[in-house]
Amino acid sequence: MTKSFLFFIISRLLYIQEKLDEIVKSIRSGEVRTVKQCIDKKAMAVTRLNSHGATSLHLAVLYEKQEVVQYLVTSFPGITQCRDHVSIKYRFIRKDNIPYIGVT
């Protein structure tokens, strides 16, 4: 492998890591607009974002960011069917006719 090829690979990996960090930060703060900008394809929506294998949906549920969850579920309908090994179970229920996210 040439140095330029290795540089390209390393640069690309750093870019991807920065993007994943931005996704996590925007989910944690509930910034739906930024989440929409960062996650524009299903591949990014189902990418594991941490060492525990959590996806964007897992984190949105964990941080109780309802608007982010709604965006992910409506924009990427199959996201709830992805197989994973994370021990978070999530469900959508209504509480006093207000959509509510419950983590069980």
PyMOL commands that place a pseudoatom at each C-alpha (Angstrom):
pseudoatom trace, name=CA, resn=MET, resi=1, chain=A, elem=C, hetatm=0, pos=[0.000, 0.000, 0.000]
pseudoatom trace, name=CA, resn=THR, resi=2, chain=A, elem=C, hetatm=0, pos=[1.166, 3.457, -0.789]
pseudoatom trace, name=CA, resn=LYS, resi=3, chain=A, elem=C, hetatm=0, pos=[1.365, 6.301, 1.702]
pseudoatom trace, name=CA, resn=SER, resi=4, chain=A, elem=C, hetatm=0, pos=[-1.292, 8.264, -0.173]
pseudoatom trace, name=CA, resn=PHE, resi=5, chain=A, elem=C, hetatm=0, pos=[-3.717, 5.340, -0.003]
pseudoatom trace, name=CA, resn=LEU, resi=6, chain=A, elem=C, hetatm=0, pos=[-3.121, 4.908, 3.723]
pseudoatom trace, name=CA, resn=PHE, resi=7, chain=A, elem=C, hetatm=0, pos=[-3.559, 8.641, 4.230]
pseudoatom trace, name=CA, resn=PHE, resi=8, chain=A, elem=C, hetatm=0, pos=[-6.852, 8.478, 2.326]
pseudoatom trace, name=CA, resn=ILE, resi=9, chain=A, elem=C, hetatm=0, pos=[-8.105, 5.580, 4.482]
pseudoatom trace, name=CA, resn=ILE, resi=10, chain=A, elem=C, hetatm=0, pos=[-7.099, 7.263, 7.737]
pseudoatom trace, name=CA, resn=SER, resi=11, chain=A, elem=C, hetatm=0, pos=[-8.666, 10.560, 6.646]
pseudoatom trace, name=CA, resn=ARG, resi=12, chain=A, elem=C, hetatm=0, pos=[-11.895, 8.801, 5.721]
pseudoatom trace, name=CA, resn=LEU, resi=13, chain=A, elem=C, hetatm=0, pos=[-12.032, 6.954, 9.059]
pseudoatom trace, name=CA, resn=LEU, resi=14, chain=A, elem=C, hetatm=0, pos=[-11.485, 10.195, 10.963]
pseudoatom trace, name=CA, resn=TYR, resi=15, chain=A, elem=C, hetatm=0, pos=[-14.268, 11.861, 8.970]
pseudoatom trace, name=CA, resn=ILE, resi=16, chain=A, elem=C, hetatm=0, pos=[-16.672, 9.010, 9.726]
pseudoatom trace, name=CA, resn=GLN, resi=17, chain=A, elem=C, hetatm=0, pos=[-15.788, 9.107, 13.431]
pseudoatom trace, name=CA, resn=GLU, resi=18, chain=A, elem=C, hetatm=0, pos=[-16.402, 12.860, 13.533]
pseudoatom trace, name=CA, resn=LYS, resi=19, chain=A, elem=C, hetatm=0, pos=[-19.795, 12.365, 11.869]
pseudoatom trace, name=CA, resn=LEU, resi=20, chain=A, elem=C, hetatm=0, pos=[-20.741, 9.633, 14.345]
pseudoatom trace, name=CA, resn=ASP, resi=21, chain=A, elem=C, hetatm=0, pos=[-19.672, 11.861, 17.253]
pseudoatom trace, name=CA, resn=GLU, resi=22, chain=A, elem=C, hetatm=0, pos=[-21.828, 14.660, 15.839]
pseudoatom trace, name=CA, resn=ILE, resi=23, chain=A, elem=C, hetatm=0, pos=[-24.813, 12.292, 15.603]
pseudoatom trace, name=CA, resn=VAL, resi=24, chain=A, elem=C, hetatm=0, pos=[-24.403, 11.208, 19.232]
pseudoatom trace, name=CA, resn=LYS, resi=25, chain=A, elem=C, hetatm=0, pos=[-24.065, 14.815, 20.395]
pseudoatom trace, name=CA, resn=SER, resi=26, chain=A, elem=C, hetatm=0, pos=[-27.139, 15.961, 18.462]
pseudoatom trace, name=CA, resn=ILE, resi=27, chain=A, elem=C, hetatm=0, pos=[-29.219, 13.029, 19.729]
pseudoatom trace, name=CA, resn=ARG, resi=28, chain=A, elem=C, hetatm=0, pos=[-28.136, 13.637, 23.313]
pseudoatom trace, name=CA, resn=SER, resi=29, chain=A, elem=C, hetatm=0, pos=[-29.147, 17.305, 23.088]
pseudoatom trace, name=CA, resn=GLY, resi=30, chain=A, elem=C, hetatm=0, pos=[-32.338, 16.554, 21.129]
pseudoatom trace, name=CA, resn=GLU, resi=31, chain=A, elem=C, hetatm=0, pos=[-31.362, 18.689, 18.133]
pseudoatom trace, name=CA, resn=VAL, resi=32, chain=A, elem=C, hetatm=0, pos=[-33.671, 17.155, 15.532]
pseudoatom trace, name=CA, resn=ARG, resi=33, chain=A, elem=C, hetatm=0, pos=[-32.518, 19.494, 12.758]
pseudoatom trace, name=CA, resn=THR, resi=34, chain=A, elem=C, hetatm=0, pos=[-28.902, 18.397, 13.210]
pseudoatom trace, name=CA, resn=VAL, resi=35, chain=A, elem=C, hetatm=0, pos=[-29.930, 14.737, 13.445]
pseudoatom trace, name=CA, resn=LYS, resi=36, chain=A, elem=C, hetatm=0, pos=[-31.763, 15.130, 10.111]
pseudoatom trace, name=CA, resn=GLN, resi=37, chain=A, elem=C, hetatm=0, pos=[-28.663, 16.639, 8.523]
pseudoatom trace, name=CA, resn=CYS, resi=38, chain=A, elem=C, hetatm=0, pos=[-26.379, 13.915, 9.859]
pseudoatom trace, name=CA, resn=ILE, resi=39, chain=A, elem=C, hetatm=0, pos=[-28.614, 10.913, 9.292]
pseudoatom trace, name=CA, resn=ASP, resi=40, chain=A, elem=C, hetatm=0, pos=[-29.831, 11.087, 5.739]
pseudoatom trace, name=CA, resn=LYS, resi=41, chain=A, elem=C, hetatm=0, pos=[-29.549, 7.398, 4.864]
pseudoatom trace, name=CA, resn=LYS, resi=42, chain=A, elem=C, hetatm=0, pos=[-30.676, 4.228, 6.591]
pseudoatom trace, name=CA, resn=ALA, resi=43, chain=A, elem=C, hetatm=0, pos=[-27.082, 3.031, 6.729]
pseudoatom trace, name=CA, resn=MET, resi=44, chain=A, elem=C, hetatm=0, pos=[-26.232, 5.913, 9.058]
pseudoatom trace, name=CA, resn=ALA, resi=45, chain=A, elem=C, hetatm=0, pos=[-29.420, 5.404, 11.069]
pseudoatom trace, name=CA, resn=VAL, resi=46, chain=A, elem=C, hetatm=0, pos=[-28.540, 1.808, 11.904]
pseudoatom trace, name=CA, resn=THR, resi=47, chain=A, elem=C, hetatm=0, pos=[-24.792, 2.308, 12.340]
pseudoatom trace, name=CA, resn=ARG, resi=48, chain=A, elem=C, hetatm=0, pos=[-23.516, 1.320, 15.767]
pseudoatom trace, name=CA, resn=LEU, resi=49, chain=A, elem=C, hetatm=0, pos=[-22.574, 4.538, 17.534]
pseudoatom trace, name=CA, resn=ASN, resi=50, chain=A, elem=C, hetatm=0, pos=[-20.732, 3.227, 20.570]
pseudoatom trace, name=CA, resn=SER, resi=51, chain=A, elem=C, hetatm=0, pos=[-18.823, 0.224, 21.851]
pseudoatom trace, name=CA, resn=HIS, resi=52, chain=A, elem=C, hetatm=0, pos=[-22.043, -1.297, 23.221]
pseudoatom trace, name=CA, resn=GLY, resi=53, chain=A, elem=C, hetatm=0, pos=[-23.565, -1.473, 19.753]
pseudoatom trace, name=CA, resn=ALA, resi=54, chain=A, elem=C, hetatm=0, pos=[-26.226, 1.183, 20.313]
pseudoatom trace, name=CA, resn=THR, resi=55, chain=A, elem=C, hetatm=0, pos=[-27.826, 2.701, 17.222]
pseudoatom trace, name=CA, resn=SER, resi=56, chain=A, elem=C, hetatm=0, pos=[-29.257, 6.187, 16.857]
pseudoatom trace, name=CA, resn=LEU, resi=57, chain=A, elem=C, hetatm=0, pos=[-32.683, 4.852, 17.856]
pseudoatom trace, name=CA, resn=HIS, resi=58, chain=A, elem=C, hetatm=0, pos=[-31.302, 3.222, 20.993]
pseudoatom trace, name=CA, resn=LEU, resi=59, chain=A, elem=C, hetatm=0, pos=[-29.674, 6.472, 22.053]
pseudoatom trace, name=CA, resn=ALA, resi=60, chain=A, elem=C, hetatm=0, pos=[-32.736, 8.575, 21.274]
pseudoatom trace, name=CA, resn=VAL, resi=61, chain=A, elem=C, hetatm=0, pos=[-34.859, 6.265, 23.433]
pseudoatom trace, name=CA, resn=LEU, resi=62, chain=A, elem=C, hetatm=0, pos=[-32.234, 6.112, 26.165]
pseudoatom trace, name=CA, resn=TYR, resi=63, chain=A, elem=C, hetatm=0, pos=[-31.994, 9.924, 26.329]
pseudoatom trace, name=CA, resn=GLU, resi=64, chain=A, elem=C, hetatm=0, pos=[-35.810, 10.181, 26.022]
pseudoatom trace, name=CA, resn=LYS, resi=65, chain=A, elem=C, hetatm=0, pos=[-35.662, 12.406, 22.936]
pseudoatom trace, name=CA, resn=GLN, resi=66, chain=A, elem=C, hetatm=0, pos=[-39.140, 11.814, 21.579]
pseudoatom trace, name=CA, resn=GLU, resi=67, chain=A, elem=C, hetatm=0, pos=[-38.847, 14.093, 18.537]
pseudoatom trace, name=CA, resn=VAL, resi=68, chain=A, elem=C, hetatm=0, pos=[-35.651, 12.331, 17.461]
pseudoatom trace, name=CA, resn=VAL, resi=69, chain=A, elem=C, hetatm=0, pos=[-37.316, 8.930, 17.904]
pseudoatom trace, name=CA, resn=GLN, resi=70, chain=A, elem=C, hetatm=0, pos=[-40.301, 10.045, 15.836]
pseudoatom trace, name=CA, resn=TYR, resi=71, chain=A, elem=C, hetatm=0, pos=[-38.027, 11.336, 13.076]
pseudoatom trace, name=CA, resn=LEU, resi=72, chain=A, elem=C, hetatm=0, pos=[-36.022, 8.100, 12.963]
pseudoatom trace, name=CA, resn=VAL, resi=73, chain=A, elem=C, hetatm=0, pos=[-39.056, 5.813, 13.016]
pseudoatom trace, name=CA, resn=THR, resi=74, chain=A, elem=C, hetatm=0, pos=[-40.976, 7.765, 10.365]
pseudoatom trace, name=CA, resn=SER, resi=75, chain=A, elem=C, hetatm=0, pos=[-37.979, 8.389, 8.092]
pseudoatom trace, name=CA, resn=PHE, resi=76, chain=A, elem=C, hetatm=0, pos=[-36.524, 4.874, 8.347]
pseudoatom trace, name=CA, resn=PRO, resi=77, chain=A, elem=C, hetatm=0, pos=[-39.518, 2.544, 8.898]
pseudoatom trace, name=CA, resn=GLY, resi=78, chain=A, elem=C, hetatm=0, pos=[-37.446, -0.643, 9.109]
pseudoatom trace, name=CA, resn=ILE, resi=79, chain=A, elem=C, hetatm=0, pos=[-35.186, 0.723, 11.827]
pseudoatom trace, name=CA, resn=THR, resi=80, chain=A, elem=C, hetatm=0, pos=[-37.222, -0.934, 14.587]
pseudoatom trace, name=CA, resn=GLN, resi=81, chain=A, elem=C, hetatm=0, pos=[-36.755, -4.318, 12.910]
pseudoatom trace, name=CA, resn=CYS, resi=82, chain=A, elem=C, hetatm=0, pos=[-32.958, -4.237, 12.915]
pseudoatom trace, name=CA, resn=ARG, resi=83, chain=A, elem=C, hetatm=0, pos=[-31.394, -7.109, 14.794]
pseudoatom trace, name=CA, resn=ASP, resi=84, chain=A, elem=C, hetatm=0, pos=[-29.064, -6.084, 17.555]
pseudoatom trace, name=CA, resn=HIS, resi=85, chain=A, elem=C, hetatm=0, pos=[-27.454, -7.276, 20.748]
pseudoatom trace, name=CA, resn=VAL, resi=86, chain=A, elem=C, hetatm=0, pos=[-28.169, -4.228, 22.872]
pseudoatom trace, name=CA, resn=SER, resi=87, chain=A, elem=C, hetatm=0, pos=[-30.205, -5.013, 25.946]
pseudoatom trace, name=CA, resn=ILE, resi=88, chain=A, elem=C, hetatm=0, pos=[-32.461, -1.966, 25.591]
pseudoatom trace, name=CA, resn=LYS, resi=89, chain=A, elem=C, hetatm=0, pos=[-36.062, -2.798, 24.877]
pseudoatom trace, name=CA, resn=TYR, resi=90, chain=A, elem=C, hetatm=0, pos=[-38.166, 0.087, 23.743]
pseudoatom trace, name=CA, resn=ARG, resi=91, chain=A, elem=C, hetatm=0, pos=[-41.844, 0.538, 23.198]
pseudoatom trace, name=CA, resn=PHE, resi=92, chain=A, elem=C, hetatm=0, pos=[-44.173, 3.321, 22.224]
pseudoatom trace, name=CA, resn=ILE, resi=93, chain=A, elem=C, hetatm=0, pos=[-47.202, 3.880, 24.403]
pseudoatom trace, name=CA, resn=ARG, resi=94, chain=A, elem=C, hetatm=0, pos=[-49.709, 6.632, 24.928]
pseudoatom trace, name=CA, resn=LYS, resi=95, chain=A, elem=C, hetatm=0, pos=[-49.878, 8.310, 28.280]
pseudoatom trace, name=CA, resn=ASP, resi=96, chain=A, elem=C, hetatm=0, pos=[-52.798, 10.708, 28.697]
pseudoatom trace, name=CA, resn=ASN, resi=97, chain=A, elem=C, hetatm=0, pos=[-53.130, 10.794, 24.878]
pseudoatom trace, name=CA, resn=ILE, resi=98, chain=A, elem=C, hetatm=0, pos=[-49.595, 12.149, 24.571]
pseudoatom trace, name=CA, resn=PRO, resi=99, chain=A, elem=C, hetatm=0, pos=[-47.070, 10.026, 22.697]
pseudoatom trace, name=CA, resn=TYR, resi=100, chain=A, elem=C, hetatm=0, pos=[-44.621, 8.719, 25.259]
pseudoatom trace, name=CA, resn=ILE, resi=101, chain=A, elem=C, hetatm=0, pos=[-41.455, 6.692, 24.958]
pseudoatom trace, name=CA, resn=GLY, resi=102, chain=A, elem=C, hetatm=0, pos=[-40.955, 4.007, 27.534]
pseudoatom trace, name=CA, resn=VAL, resi=103, chain=A, elem=C, hetatm=0, pos=[-37.714, 2.153, 28.080]
pseudoatom trace, name=CA, resn=THR, resi=104, chain=A, elem=C, hetatm=0, pos=[-38.210, -1.225, 29.696]
for i in range(1, 104): cmd.bond("trace and resi %d" % i, "trace and resi %d" % (i + 1))
show_as sticks, trace
zoom trace
